[in-house]
């Protein structure tokens, strides 16, 4: 559901979005697994990209 909403934002407002907002939307689109874990309650506050 988030992907669909963010895709619409990018499609219809891409020209008008400030670069920082655009990068934020792109980050959420690239990290949908994390978003799903937050939504379903399985996120345990682990950091992304840390190995």
N, C-alpha and C positions, 0 to 999 in steps of 0.2 A: 504494500500500500504506500509506503513512504516513497519508493522508487517512482511510482506513477505520479505522485504529487510533485516530487522534485523534478521529474522529467518535464512536466507541464510548466513549471516555473522557468526552467531553462529554455524551453521552446518559445514561450510567449513573451518573456521579459529579458531575454539574453542581452539585447542591445542596451537595455536600461540598467542592468545590474552593476553595482560597483564591483571592481575586481575582487575585493575581499569577500563579498557575499557570494560571488560566483565560485570562488575557491572553496568556500564552506559547503555549498550545495554539491560541488564535485566530490568533496571528501566524503560526504554522506553517501553519495551514489557509489563510490569506490569501496565503501566499508559497510555494505548492507548486512553482512553476517553479524557484525557488531551491533548494528541497529536492531536486528531481529532479537539478539540476545537481551538487549536492554528492554525491548517491548515484552518479551515472554518471561522476564524475571530471572533468566539464567546468568545474566552478567554478574560477575563477582569482583568487579572493580580492577580487573587485570588491565595492564596497559597494552596498547597495540604497538607493534614494532619493536618491542623490547624482548631480547632473547637472552 
